[in-house]
Amino acid sequence: MKSQEKILVIANDKSKKWRSLGDIYLEYGAVVICDPLSDFESKNRVQRTVEPGSYHVSVLEEKTKKWGNRFAFAQIVFSEEEIKKVIIAKFIFNESFPVTSGLASFMDIQTSDLYTDFIDKFYKKNKKGNLYDDFFKSLFKKNADKNSKEGDWINFTIPKTKNNIIMFHSGMGDGFYKAYWAMGKGNKTCRLMIDFNL
């Protein structure tokens, strides 16, 4: 089954239990999908934009034979309408995004700029620091559960802003992943979904 066909089935399957990760604030409605530790630049913005606002983010877990439960899909939900078709979400330069730290994320284009400033400030104060080990690790651990003792997601708001990033484990880890727009009646944008190829 092709990815678009698979996502069409998944998106319309009401029996699927998606795990809530909270809301993402999209100040400009231009979504960046990226590895938040290594490749968070604006070039990972998807070309299509949405109405600015706050939208719900969730992930769908699937059980693997060897590695237990893993995130198979992640999504931003703009509308609960029935999905009629699925199209590839093209990025500025590519049709996929790279993951090298085992994490993926959703953020707004404005948040991407603020996040870059946040990271610059972190390394000015911690010249030999490690962003994950010294900062994010403890935040992830707050979301630990029986499936992940270290935690597998966070909803992180950049200090002194209302802009947030939702980070989550990327399926089986590093690789290149594609995102898809799930469209409703009248070509209405309903969801933006990542397929982690489980």
MOCORZI-V299574 format. One record per run of one state. SS is the DSSP state (alpha for helix, beta for strand, coil for the rest). FROM is the first residue (numbers start at 1). TO is the last residue. Records with the same first field share a line. If there is no record, write none. Layout:
SS = FROM-TO + FROM-TO
This chain:
coil = 1-2 + 13-18 + 27-30 + 35-41 + 47-52 + 65-67 + 78-84 + 89-90 + 92-96 + 100-102 + 126-130 + 142-144 + 146-147 + 149-152 + 158-163 + 170-174 + 184-184 + 188-188 + 196-198
alpha = 3-12 + 42-44 + 109-125 + 131-141 + 185-187
beta = 19-26 + 31-34 + 45-46 + 53-64 + 68-77 + 85-88 + 91-91 + 97-99 + 103-108 + 145-145 + 148-148 + 153-157 + 164-169 + 175-183 + 189-195
